[in-house]
Amino acid sequence: MSSSKSESLFKAYRPVSRVAIIGRPNVGKSTLFNFLTESRKAVVKNQPGVTRDILIEPAEIWGNKFDVIDTGGLTESPDLFSQLIREQVIDFLSSVDHLIVVMDGRAGLCAEDRDIIRIANETGKPFLLVVNKIDRSHDLELAKAEFYEFGVDIAVTSFEAQLGLDVVLEWIVSQVKQTENTIREGLKLAMVGKPNVGKSSLCNRLLGEKRLLVSARAGTTVDAVDTELVYNDRKFILIDTAGLRRSSKRDEDIEIIAAFKTQDSIRRADLVLLVIDGTEGPTEQDAKIMAACLDAHKAVVVVANKSDLGEREVPQYRSWFQQKIKEEFHFFPEVPVVFVSALTGRGLEPLFDEILSMEEKLSIRIPTGELNDFFTNVIRQAPAPVWNTHNVKFYYLTQTHQRPPAFIALPTTPMA
């Protein structure tokens, strides 16, 4: 099937109005995001450039439901990340409904702030200018003075001290539309793997928009990013995560935070997509990530990305890759493998066919009668286990309500 036809089956869905927070780096955008969403999804650190991807989380104020969007800092700095973030944010603003422009009241007005106001005006979306970091209540009105030149609504606040936030909340409520549905529905898919294997590129391909920053440099993604996705009228929650490097190579505290967020994403997921560089094949680090997923009792599908390159570079590519799977994942050699290309979109439908097949297996319920017929046959073929000096006799076997399916065997002899 052609790539264009395949892509038509995938789309991001928007259940509610979107309120995006924009501004220069380190002005407090992520602090406001965490306050509005009552979460700690956004990494907050006194260091520019911590937020790199687009984060979207549901929020509710006085019965009004909407999505809050945290964005990377907009700056004219010439470095690669700054330019990528700027391009990504500007491109994404066309998909939002309202803007909150945050500026640093301590630093005062600067040239980059004027550029951000220009960007906000060019979107044509309603926006509120929020002057942050004014920590004394009697300075709130005075701090507005130099920002009046923009001729827009201004709120003066301190996110840390929670001063002036009532004005921000009232403005949001006046803008957003009420809706009945903000619940994120669908199977949760966590996309994990080493840095720079193409996780964010694959997410962007599925979503059809530049939600996630893509760079050849490892460590680009910091946050774990949740996104609603529809495939063939089925809803999913797609979670892109930071690349997991070996603990000894996590030099920066931001990388350590990102690793914890990735581990939490694995815990929240129903199914883990372990993305591997198809030109390199599975490695020892991939095996450690696989083991961590299995320790968390998660179902896993291996996604061999960059397979278009692999097929050109490696003779009998798929047999070679499967052999490496058996070698590195000797503890789980039968893991399902799907070959895809984030660049061309090839393999996306087979990937979701495998995901739907796994969902059926995750949801399977076996009647207690069938379980106990099987259990009785197994017990007859082996001697009874011994606890201290007593033979243990099992009464029956039953399935729990866990996913993946789990079972409990109840003994007649107390094992205290």
Secondary structure, 3 states (H helix, E strand, C coil): CCHHHHHCCEEECCCCCEEEEEECCCCCHHHHHHHHHCCCCCCCCCCCCCCCCCEEEEEEECCEEEEEEECCCCCCCCCHHHHHHHHHHHHHHHHCCEEEEEEECCCCCCHHHHHHHHHHHHHCCCEEEEEECCCCHHHHHHHCHHHHHHCCCEEECECCCCECHHHHHHHHHHHCCCCCCCCCCCEEEEEEECCCCCHHHHHHHHHCCCCCCCCCCCCCCCCCEEEEEEECCEEEEEEECCCCCCHHHCCCHHHHHHHHHHHHHHHHCCEEEEEEECCCCCCHHHHHHHHHHHHCCCEEEEEEECHHHHHHHCCCHHHHHHHHHHHHCCCCCCCCEEECCCCCCCCHHHHHHHHHHHHHHHCCCCCHHHHHHHHHHHHHCCCCCEECCEECCEEEEEECCCCCCCEEEEECCCCC
